[in-house]
Amino acid sequence: MSLLDVFVTPYLREVADFASHERVAAASTISRFARLGGLLSYGPSLAAAEREAAVYVDRIFKGQSPATLPFQQPATFELVINLKTAKALGLTVPQSLLARADEVIE
């Protein structure tokens, strides 16, 4: 998650509503954005990140020093496409992109 996401996340609905009102194709790294009406999102899977965090917590509770744990980057990413928004914007999403999506909102 980027620093920008920290500032924008509380206002995802407002950003999605503004983009819709202004007829702007907007994307985010946060999957909830597409579920709120943004065109699409592509970013790290928060569910996968939470599972990885749980593994770290478990290792720390079992006595491993946090300083010895390796730094990890997200390994699982998810693509969410909102077809309702695409249709409202007059956009056609290629079938090849839809086939790669983890979630398609119709």
C-alpha positions as CSV (number, residue, x, y, z in Angstrom):
1,M,0.0,0.0,0.0
2,S,1.4,3.4,-0.9
3,L,1.4,6.5,1.1
4,L,-1.2,8.0,-1.2
5,D,-3.5,5.0,-0.5
6,V,-3.4,5.9,3.2
7,F,-4.8,9.4,2.5
8,V,-7.3,8.3,-0.2
9,T,-8.7,5.1,1.4
10,P,-11.0,6.9,3.7
11,Y,-12.5,8.7,0.7
12,L,-12.8,5.8,-1.8
13,R,-16.6,6.2,-2.1
14,E,-16.3,10.0,-2.7
15,V,-13.5,9.5,-5.3
16,A,-15.5,6.8,-7.1
17,D,-18.7,9.0,-7.0
18,F,-16.7,12.0,-8.3
19,A,-15.1,9.9,-11.1
20,S,-18.6,8.6,-12.1
21,H,-20.1,12.0,-12.0
22,E,-17.3,13.5,-14.2
23,R,-17.4,10.4,-16.4
24,V,-13.7,9.6,-15.7
25,A,-12.3,6.1,-16.0
26,A,-10.6,5.8,-12.6
27,A,-8.5,2.9,-11.2
28,S,-6.9,2.2,-7.8
29,T,-4.7,-0.4,-6.1
30,I,-7.5,-1.0,-3.6
31,S,-10.1,-3.6,-4.7
32,R,-12.9,-2.0,-2.7
33,F,-12.6,1.0,-5.1
34,A,-13.9,-1.0,-8.0
35,R,-16.7,-2.5,-5.8
36,L,-17.7,1.1,-4.9
37,G,-18.1,2.1,-8.6
38,G,-14.5,2.7,-9.8
39,L,-13.7,1.2,-13.2
40,L,-11.1,-1.2,-12.0
41,S,-8.5,-2.0,-9.4
42,Y,-5.2,-3.9,-9.5
43,G,-3.1,-4.3,-6.5
44,P,-1.9,-6.6,-3.7
45,S,-4.5,-8.9,-2.2
46,L,-5.3,-7.6,1.2
47,A,-6.6,-11.1,2.3
48,A,-3.2,-12.6,1.3
49,A,-1.3,-9.9,3.1
50,E,-3.4,-10.5,6.3
51,R,-2.6,-14.2,6.1
52,E,1.1,-13.4,5.8
53,A,0.9,-11.0,8.7
54,A,-0.7,-13.8,10.8
55,V,2.3,-16.1,10.0
56,Y,4.7,-13.4,11.2
57,V,2.7,-12.9,14.4
58,D,2.7,-16.6,15.0
59,R,6.5,-16.8,14.6
60,I,7.0,-13.8,17.0
61,F,4.7,-15.4,19.6
62,K,6.8,-18.6,19.3
63,G,9.9,-16.6,20.2
64,Q,11.5,-15.5,17.0
65,S,12.9,-12.0,17.0
66,P,11.1,-9.6,14.6
67,A,14.6,-8.4,13.6
68,T,15.4,-11.8,12.1
69,L,12.2,-12.1,10.0
70,P,12.8,-11.4,6.3
71,F,11.2,-8.5,4.5
72,Q,8.4,-9.6,2.2
73,Q,6.7,-8.0,-0.7
74,P,3.2,-8.9,-1.8
75,A,3.1,-12.1,-3.9
76,T,-0.6,-12.2,-4.7
77,F,-2.3,-9.4,-6.7
78,E,-5.9,-9.1,-7.7
79,L,-7.7,-7.5,-10.6
80,V,-11.3,-6.3,-10.1
81,I,-13.2,-4.9,-13.1
82,N,-16.5,-3.1,-12.7
83,L,-18.5,-3.8,-16.0
84,K,-21.4,-1.6,-14.8
85,T,-19.0,1.4,-14.7
86,A,-17.4,0.5,-18.0
87,K,-20.9,0.4,-19.6
88,A,-21.8,3.7,-18.1
89,L,-18.6,5.2,-19.5
90,G,-19.2,3.7,-22.9
91,L,-16.2,1.4,-22.7
92,T,-15.8,-2.1,-23.9
93,V,-13.5,-4.2,-21.7
94,P,-11.6,-6.8,-23.8
95,Q,-12.5,-10.4,-23.2
96,S,-8.8,-11.2,-22.7
97,L,-8.7,-8.7,-19.7
98,L,-12.0,-10.1,-18.3
99,A,-10.6,-13.6,-18.4
100,R,-7.7,-12.5,-16.2
101,A,-9.8,-10.7,-13.7
102,D,-10.2,-12.2,-10.2
103,E,-13.6,-10.5,-9.9
104,V,-15.9,-9.0,-12.4
105,I,-18.8,-6.8,-11.2
106,E,-21.8,-7.0,-13.5
